[in-house]
Amino acid sequence: TRPWWGLTCLLLFCVSRTYQQFPRSCASRDALLSKQCCPPWDGDGSACGASSGRGFCEFVEVTDQPDGLQYPFSGLDDREKWPLVFYNRTCQCAGNFMGFNCGECKFGYFGINCNERRESLRRNIFHMSRSERSRLVSYLNLAKQTMSRDYVVATGTYMEMGNGSNPMFTNVSVYDLFVWIHYYVSRSALLGGPGNVWTDVDFAHWAPAFLPWHRVYLLHWEHEIRKLTGDTSFTIPYWDWRDAQGCDVCTDDLMGDQSPQDPNLLSPGSVFSSWRILCSQAADYNSRGVLCDARDEGQLRRNPGNHNRNLVERLPTSAEVEFTLSLADYDTGAMDRSANMSFRNTLEGFGDPRTGLGNSARMNMHAALHVFMNGSMSSVQGSANDPIFLLHHAYVDSLYEQWLRRHTPLPSQYPASNAPVGHNSEYHMVPFIPLHRNREYFISSKDLGYEYTNLLSVKSMHPYVEELQNVWPWLLMTSFCGGILTVAIVAAVLTAKRRYRGLSWPLARCWKKPFSLPERQPLICSNEIAENSHRNYQTTM
C-alpha cells in the first residue's frame, strides 16, 4: 500500500458529495421554513445546476392514490407523502443527472456529462481473494470512522422542530448515516406522547416496496464507498446462505468471529469488535414517544445459531429458494404479511416457502437470517448496524433479480394503489433525497448498471469477454516470447554443463553447483508478498 493512500482518501472525502437525506445545506432554519431543498451545483453555482441544464428547482408531485387500511391515520407522521412535510420543492434532474443538487449521475452512468455506461459485477464473497476481503473490511471500517460531510440526521419530528423554526439534527459517520436511514424508514409512527405509537407501519418492509427500497439503499451505499475511497470498481459482495449450517462469514478475516469471553460479542481479532451501534432500542423510543437521537448504544452484538428455534428452525434451503422463485405473482391480496402465494411476501419471510401461505408461524427466507444472527441484526430498526446486513441483502437482491428475469413482469404488476402506506408505485421512497419512486426500481439490475456473477449467462458475459479479447493478443504474444526465452536459457545451461563437465580446474568445480544468479538479499515468495501487503494495507487504514 502506498504511504499516501490515507491522504488521498481524506482529500476525496473532503470534496465528495452523496445523495441521502438530510443534505446539510437543507437542514437550516431558512430551508425548513421555506420548504425548499434546492442546493447549488458546484460546477456553475446555480440551484440544481440549472444554468448548465442539469436540473431545476420544482414543486414535488405526490400520488393521490388510496393506501391500504393497515395505517388508519393521515397527517400524523412526517413520512406520509414524502417529502412534503419537510420540503415541497426539490431538485428535479434532467437526463442522466441525479443527486440532491443534480451534481451526480444516475445509477449505471458516469462521466462529466453522465453519458457513459457503467457495468459493475457483484460477486460471491467466498470467490474474493484474501486481499479483496481485507479491502472490503477496511472500506467498511473507514466508512464507520469517517464523519459524513454533507449529511446530518433528524433527532426530532417536524413538530418538535417548531415546524422548522428550531432545526434538530446531528452528525453521524458515513456508515451510521445508512444505519439511521434504515431505522427511520421502519420506525413506529409517533402519535403524540409517551407510549402513543402505531407499530403496524413500515415504509420499506412488510409490503411491495421491500425489494425496490432495499435495492436503492444498496446502490446508494455502494456509491458512497466509491466516493469515499476513490475505488470506482467497488461492489458489494453477496453471501449465498442457502443450506448453510452456520454463519460462514463469521470469521475474523470477514465479518468477525465470536468472542471467547462473551459469545454475544465479537472476537477481539475482528475490527468490528470495536464498533458501537445506534438506533437499536425500538421499545425504549416507543415508550418515550421519541425518535432515535443517534447516541452510542453499546457494542455490536451477535450470537448466531443461539436463537429462538420456535421462531426460526434453520437457515433457508435451496428447495425453499427455488419454490419462492417459482411464484409468479409479485404480490397478492392485501399486499402485507398476510399475502398468499406472493413472491415478495415469501422472500421477505412472512410466507411459508413450502406452501406459499402468508402469516407464517415461523420466520423464513430473508427474515430467518435476521433472527438466526441473534443480536443487532435481529431488530428490524437496528439491523443495519451489523455489516452482515449488506452481504445478506445483496443476496436477497440477487434473488429479486432472478425472479424479474424469470417472470419478466409488466410494470403494471407493481401495485398503483391500496398497498400499505408508502408502498404504492408512485410513492417517493422514504427518506431519500433526491426522490425515487417505487416503480422505478421494479426493473432489471442491468438497467441500473450492475450484474451478479451467479446470474451471468454466456450472452450477459459479453462486455467482460470483450475486455479480455482486447488484451488477448498481447497475452498470447507475451506467453510465446516467454516460452522461447525459457527454452533458450535451458539450452544454454545444458550446453555449459556439457562443455565444462570434464574440467578439473576451479571454474569447472563451480559449474558442478546448481546454476544460479547471485543474490544480494533473500528472495520473497509470492505468498509472503501477499501476506505483507495484507498487513500493510490494514495498518494504513
N, C-alpha and C positions, 0 to 999 in steps of 0.2 A: 504494500500500500504506500502510495506517495505521501510524504510528510505534509503536503499542502492540501490533502483531501478534506480535512476538517474545516480549514479556512474556506475552501470552495463551497462546502455545504452551507456555511454561515452566510456567505455572500449571496448564494442562491436563495436562501431563506429570506434575506432582507429585501429582495426585490420580487419575491413570488407573490402571487395572488391566488385565492381559492374561490370556491363558489358555494359555501354553505351559509346558513343563517347564524347569527345576525351579522351582516357586514358592519365593521366598527364605524364606518362613516355614516351608517344608517341607524346607529344606536344613540344618537344625540337627541336632546330635547327638541331642537328645531325640526329634525327629520320626523320624529314621532308625532309632534303636533301638526305638522303639515301632511302627515301620512304619505310621504314621498321617499322612495328609495331609488334614486337615480344618480349614483356616483359618477364622477367624470372618468373617462378613459385616459390613462397617462399618455397615450400616443398623440392626442390632439387637445386634451384639456377640456373637451366638451362632454356634457352629460351623455352617458351611454355611447360615446364615440359618434354622436350624431353628425358632426362635421365631416367625418370620414365615411358616413353611410353604414356604420356598423350596427346601429340600433337607435331607438328613440324612446323617450320617457312617455309612457302611455298609461291610460287607465286600465286596471286589471278587470278582465271579464270572468265572471264565475258562472257556473251552471245553476239553472233553476229547477233541474230535475229532482223529483222527490227521493228522499233517502228511505232506508228501511225503518222498521219500527223498533229496532233494538235500542235506539237512543231517542227518548221521547221529549227532548228539550230543544230549544232554539235560542241562540243569542247568549248563552251562558258560558261557553268555552271559547278561548282565544283561537283555537284551531279550526273552528267552524268557518267554512267558506274561505279557507286560507288564501291569501294573507290579509284579508280586508280589515281585520281588527287592528293590525299594525300599519299596513300600507295599502293605499288604493291606487298608487301609481308606482310602477317599477319599470326597469329597462326591458323593452321587448326587442330582442336582437334579430337582425336580418341575416339571410343566407345561412352560412355555416358558423356564424359567430355565436358565442354563448358567454355566460358569466354574469355576475351581478352588475357589471358595467360594460358588458359586451366586449371585454378585453381578451377573451379566450376563444377556443374553438369547440364546436360540438364534438361529442364522443365519436371517435373514428376519423377525425381530421386533425391536421396540423399545418404549420407554415404561416408565413406572415399574413396571407390572405385566407387562411383556413381552407385551401382548395386542394390539399394533398391528402390522400387517403392513408390511414394508419391501420396496419393489420397486426394485432398482438395475439399472443398464444399463451393461454393459461394451462399450466402443467400440473401433473400429479406430483405432490411434494416428495414422494419417495423416488421419483425419477430425476430429482435435482442432485447436483454434485455437492460434495461437502462444502466447498467454498460458496456455492449458491445458497445453501441452507444458512451458513454463517452470515451471509449478506442479508438475508431475509430477517433474521433475528436482530441484526444491527440496525436495519432500517426501522423496524418496529420500535426498538428502544430509542432511536433518535427522535421519532415522532412523539414518543411519550415524554421525552425530556425537553422538547422544543416548544416554547410558547407560541401560540397562534398569533401572528402579527396583525392579520386583517379581520379576525372574528372574535366576538365575545358571545357569551350565552346569557339568556334571561334567567334571573333568580326570583322574579315576581311576575304576577299576572299584569295584564294591561290596566286593570282596575287598581291594583296595588301601586302601579306606577303613576297614579293620578291621571289616568287616561293620556299618558305620555309626558306629563309635566315633570315627573320625577323618575328618570330612567333608572332601572335596576338591572345591571349587567355585571358580569365578572369575567376575568381572563381564565383561559384554560390552555392546555397543550394541544398540539395538532391531533394527537391520538384521542385525548379526552373530549375534544370537540365532537368526535363521532360517537363516543360513549353517551354524551349528553343528547345528541340528536336522536339516538335510538331510545333513550329514556323519554324524551319529550313527546315523541310521536305515539308512545304506547302507554303513557301515564293515565291515571284515572282523571275524570272530569271533576274539577273543583266547583261545587255548587254554592259555596259560601259558608265559612265557619268550620271549626274542628269536627272531623268525622263526617261531614256532609259532602260525600263524594259519590260519583256514579262509576262503578268499576267495569260495567259491561260496555266498554267503548275502547276502541284501539284503531288508530288511523293507518296502521301498517300491518296488522295481524288479524286473524280470525275472519277474513273476508277476501274478496277478489284481488285487492291491491297488494296482498302479501308478497307475491313474486315480483311484480314490476317495481314495487317500492324498494325491496332489498337489492334488486338489480341496479337501480340508480345509486343506492347507498354504496355498493361495492365499486361502481365506476368512479364516483367522486373520491372515495378513499384511495383507490389505485392512482388516480390523477394527483392527489395530494402527495403521495410518496414520490412520484416522479418529479414534482415541482421541488420538493424539499431536498432531494438527493441529487437531482440532475440526471438521474438514471432513467431516460425515456423508454428504455426497453423493459422496465419493471412490470411484472404482472403478479396478481395474487394467485398463489398455488392452491390446489384443492386437495382435500383429504377424502378419498373414496372409502367410506366407512362400512360398506356392505360386508356382512359376515364377520366383521371384526369381533374378536373375543375380549378386547380391552381397548384402552386408549393408546393406539400405536404411535401417536405423535407426542405422547407424554414422555419425552426423553430430554436430557439436558441440552442436547445439541439442537433440539427443536423447540417445543412449547413448554418444556420443563417437567422434570420427574417429581415424584412425591418426596417430601422432606422426611428423612429418617426419624426426626424428633417429633414431628406432628404431621400425620397423614392428611390433614386438611389444608396444609400449606405446601408450597413448592420447595424443591431442593435448593439449598444454597448454591449449588453448582449451576443454577439457571439464572440468567439475568432477570427473568420475570419474577423471581422470588422477592425482589426489592420493589416491585410495582405496588402503588397504592391505588385504591379504587374509589369511585364516586357514584352517586345516584343509584345505589343498590338497595335502599331501605324503603321500599314502597309502602309497607304497612305504617311506618312511622310518619311519612309525609301525609298519608291519608288521615291518620288520627289527628294530626295537627292542622290539616287542611291547607298545606303549603306546597310549593314547588321545591324540588331538589335545589340546593344552593351551591352545588359543586364542591362541597367541603370534603376533606380527606375522611374516608370511612374504613380505613384499615388496609390490611394486606389482601392481595388476590388469593382467593380460596378455591380449592378443587380437590375432590376425593373420588375419582372416577370408579364406578362399579359398586360403590357402597351406598347406593340409593334405595329408594322405596321400591321393592320388587313388585308390589301390588300395583304400582303405577306404571312401571316400565319393566317388562320381562327381560329384555336384552336389546342389543343394537339391531337395526333393521337387516333383513336378509336380502339376497339377490332376488329371490322369488317375490318378496314383498315390493321391491323396487319395480320389478317387471309388471306386476299386477297394477301398480299405481300408474305406470306409463301407459298401460293399455286402456285406461279410462278415457273415453272420447270427449266427454263434456268438461269444459274448463271449470265451470261452477254451476250449481243447481239449487233449486228451491229458494230458501231464504238467504242463501249465499253467506252463511255463517258457519258455526261449528256443528250445526245440525245437518248440513248438506249431505245428501246421499249420492253415491256414485259420482262424486265431484273430484276431479284430478287435484284441484287446488287444496281442497279440504283434506284429502287423503295424504297428499305430500306434506302438508303443514303438520299433520299428525293427529287430527281430530276425527278422521275417518279410519275405519278398520282396513288395513292393507290386505286383508284376505277376503273381505265381503264387500267393502266399499260403503258400508253403513256409517252415518255420522254419529256424533255424540258418543264416541267410543269410550268404554270404561277405562281403557288404558291409553297412555300416550304412545304414539307410533311415529315412524319416519323422522321428520325434522325435529319434532318435539321430544322424541325419545332420546336423542343425543344430548339435548339440553339437560334433561333430567338425569341422564346417566353420569354427566360430569359432576353432579352433586356438589355444587359450590356457587361461585359467582355466575357461572353460565346458566344456573337453574332458575334465576329470576329473569322474567321477560324484560323488565325495565333496565336491569343492570347487567345483562348478559354480555354486552359488547366490551365489558372490562377485560374479559379473557380473550387473548389473541386467537385461541382456537375458534372463536366465533367467525373469524374471517375465512379460515380454511373450510369450516363447516358450511357456511353459506355460499362459498364459491362452488362447492359440490352440489348443493341444493339448486343453485342457479344453472349448473350444467344439466341437471335433470329437467328443469323447466325448459331449457333449450332443446333437449332431446325430445320432449313432448311436442314442442312447437314444430319441430321438423317432421316428426312422425305423423301428426294430425293436421298440419297446415290450416289452422283455424282462420275463419274470416274475421276481420276486425269487429264485426257485429256480435261475435260470440262473447266479447267482453261487455258486461252489463252497463247500459247507459243510465239506468235508473233503478231505484228500490234496493240497491245494495246498502249495507250498513254505512253510516255517515263517514265520508272521506274516501269511499271506495268506488263511487260511480266513475265512469270512463273519463268525464271531463273535469273531475275534481283535481285541483292542484295538490301535489304531494306535500304533506307537512313534514318538516318545516323548511323546505329548500327554497333558497333564493339564489339563482334565478328559478323561475317557475317551471315545473314539469307536470304534465297531465298523465294520469294513469295509463290511458290508452296508448300513449306514445312509446311505451316500453312493453307492449304486447306484440313485439316483433323479434325477429331473429337477432342473435348476438352479432352475426356477420354484418348486419346493417349498422351496428354500433362500434364496429372496428375490432372485435375480438372473437377468438375461437378457443375451443377446448381440445386438448390432444386426444382425449378419449372419444371424440366425435369426428375426428378427421377421417375423411374418405380420400380416395385417390384424386378425385376431382378437386376437393377442397384444399388439398396439399399443394396445388399448382403454384401459388405465389411463393411458397417456401422452396419448392423444387426449382423454380426459375432462378432464385438466388444461387442455388447450388450449381445450376447449369452455367451461370455467368463465370464462376471461378473454376469449373471443372477442367477446361483445357490447361489452365495454369497448374492445377494439382497434378494432372496427368504428366505434363512436361517435367515438373519437379521430380516426380517419382521416377520417371525414365532416366533423367540425368543422375539422380541419386543412385540408381541401380548400376549405371555404367561406372560411376566413381567408386562404388564399393567393390565391384569386380576388379577394377584396376589396382586398388590398394591391396586386395588379397593376392593378386597375381605378383605384385612387386615384392610382397613379404615372402611368398613361397620361393621366388627366384633368388632372393637374397639368402634365404636359408640354405638352398642347394649350393650356391656359389661358395659359401664360407663353411660348409659342413666339415670338410677335411682339414681345415687350417688349425695349427697349434699355437699361433701367436695370440697375444692378448685380445685383439679385436674379435677373433673367432670365438673366444670364450664368452665375450659379451653377447654374441648372437645366439648362444645357447639359451639365454634367458628369454622369456616371452617378450615379443615385440611390444614396446610401449613408448609413449611420449613422456618427457619429463614433466612433473607436476610441481607447482610452487605451493599449492595447498591441496588438502584432500578434496576429492570430488564429492558433490552432494547429489544423492539420487533424487529422482523426481518426486517420490512420495515425501521426502524430507522437505523439499522446497514447498510442497503444498501445505505441510504442517506449519512451517514457519510463516507462510503467507496468511494462513488461517489465524494464527495467534496475533500477528501484527495488525491485521485488519480489525480485530476486536479491540486491541489496545488503542488504535487510532480513534475508534468510535467512542 
